[in-house]
Amino acid sequence: RRFEGGPRETSAREREPGRVAQVAAARRAFARAFDAAEPTITAHDVPSGVSDQPWGDDETRTGALNRARRALAADPAAAYGVGLEGG
């Protein structure tokens, strides 16, 4: 699905080298969804609010949602937040 008026800024939580591929996938998804050549993604170190090693889908999902919300709150210029959480 394509969205009109694509994001000018998107905040992502990850700066870790192991997450580079996931952030690149998010960048491609936003570019496709909004017909944007290169969306701006800014990394923010934000807490997940779950254990360091989440157990199960529910805790992993909660951690990712918390990171997305906190990344978005950390960047007033962002239109969307993306949170990545491994479990």
Secondary structure by P-SEA (a helix, b strand, c coil): ccccccccbbbbccccccaaaaaaaaaaaaaaaccccbbbbbbbbcccccccccccaaaaaaaaaaaaaaaaaacccccbbbbbbcc
